[in-house]
Amino acid sequence: MRRFFAYIVVLACVLGGGAWWWLNAPLDTAQPSVDLSIDPGTSPRGVARAVADAGVRVDPRVLFLWFRFSGRDRQIKAGSYELARGITPRALLDKLARGEEALRAVTLVEGWNIRQVREALARADQLKADTQGLDDAAFMARLGRPGMHPEGRFFPDTYTYAKGSSDVAVLQRALRAMDRRLEAAWAQRSGDTPLKSPDEALILASIVEKETGVAGDRPLVAGVFANRLRIGMPLQTDPAVIYGLGDRFDGNLRKKDLQTDTPWNTYTRAGLPPTPIAMPGKAALLAAVQPDATKALYFVARGDGSSHFSATLDEHNRAVNQYQRAPAQGSSK
């Protein structure tokens, strides 16, 4: 009897040691890393089979037994995972139970227009281009915003996503982010703002974003445009004209371009253009609703990214002569 019990103890130790070794031994994979996709509702047995089918050299029956024995088999989460060669069964279960999906990231940059946004998403790694080929109307309808113009409606930021995600999900997050940022900015607007709605704030913010090369100039640039709006003076902002030219713009803004009427030509039309011209960031949104109190009606680029601001046309013309030594291709503001 003693021998029998001793045999049982030795056998248990051997089995226990073997199990411990297996749980902490590196698993081999067909590639340096393999992609694993687990659909919602997949059973633990199905997950074990999916791991083996993905290219991990493991007996799915043994892996399933580990899932069940651990007591965490029902904690495994659906998603897209990246499994590196050498992952252990213990680490594999930890990853699946915590839902540590393989994430990628795409950055939407302040000042980009919608064409640049869509191009960036089309190039994004492992992101499904479900909106590719849609025109603006169909594009926004696909995102749940029918009838809305897409320009400026996405907040510039870095967005992470799981491999195999849809660009629709990323765009909807960016839409909601801009909604929140715009709502927060509008709630902080100055009492004397000439802007009548959050949409007007978004339009002005997009212009401020494109007009400023130095962050500290944003509130002053916004102040100039606010002053012009108050007195009915044309905004005369080149980035809006360029936006209205679309593909016709070849990088050189000419006098005839300033005289070519489009809905975004702020030389031929008074007030704000009908839509934003780019994605404004948080600072531009706040500058649009909280512009600096200034008497300036004009500004001109100094050539170092900053601008010189003037209250009178005579002062402005002197600044133009000082800072724009080469013949102007477009117009100073």
Steps between C-alpha positions, in 0.01 A plus 500: 500500500782740584657431164170572328463836674861581429438414138196731493699784654785457252255481211321814619832681527602389153166604351501826693856574396419415142196726504699784655771456239246500217323811627826696505664350191519720186256406227628477145331690217509469124613866474682738737151620592153382404167679487215354701142615451233393748144575403240589764329191637787261426513218756819427696541182296463709183760746627747216556437377146537856362839533671624184332349597165671839519841331492585426865638146524292372791250219552166685524360229728776555753465878470125474558561290813732773629232762436245292694737402782602864554142605570545796267360345185191725511714811539651467152405806293427530132738714297807509278825384659862476398682199644878515498713189464597377847178593676418249773158342560478695827582831330264416215205458735594818686497693172165359391335547839618861528400575143845628404423547133759580237462875460604730220481879490419769246564871551274772363696826486376849586436697184434199278201509268260211451686373194818464707306329779356242264838439336660439842232250595534322167874456572455397865637158588241222538204741486209399279415777252123464514446863396734487202341619176202669668423858405461758778125449538521121516810524719322704768184289474715191565625670816148578619511872416292532179488848352810622687802631309807299608755780504635586843271258681771261625721585795874477424659247733664156506246218499582138584305210357509123495637329191220441253282780635291712265590859415137577584570437869807727499315778317204481735733538798658805336155643428390461861829646622443814290142522626627505858784743433276740310228486764754569774653791306161655419407488869808717570431761229551868571189704557577736211573234240361576152450126447141382507535122537743217573517432126622855437759450774620183324530685169698787651719260697591317180610829343703593808665156487611552140608861547734454796856373497565590864267374771509826693358690202173308491300726738625814319416359156156408633471854639569649156231287338253572782556874445440461127181302557369770734542779246405299192850507354592204274717246677741484202663178613709320238459145642124523443554614141743212444248256645236629259732452204535130580703308244545816293749635756855428379685635802518858373217735601453766232300824477252336265440230765406767752252638248348162409179471694426180695299451820834495686647815341512737794617785272189492280255405777446647846473300819605145571525235227227235501710220651824451689810473283700259719508324838568745784667385818401589856708819508346634179149421627564693820659791311195527275262540794740692725691731265741757636355847550691693235449795267689322223325453167800374303793263532790398281744209525846592624662206328584309817153357555378792709291797389507877539164652596381850404200713590513725193550442130798740488676308778417175326643618168824598672517154658440338161790698353720398789422129518401404146816584312414278202195588286186371668355189340169541672397764747584606850217503744 
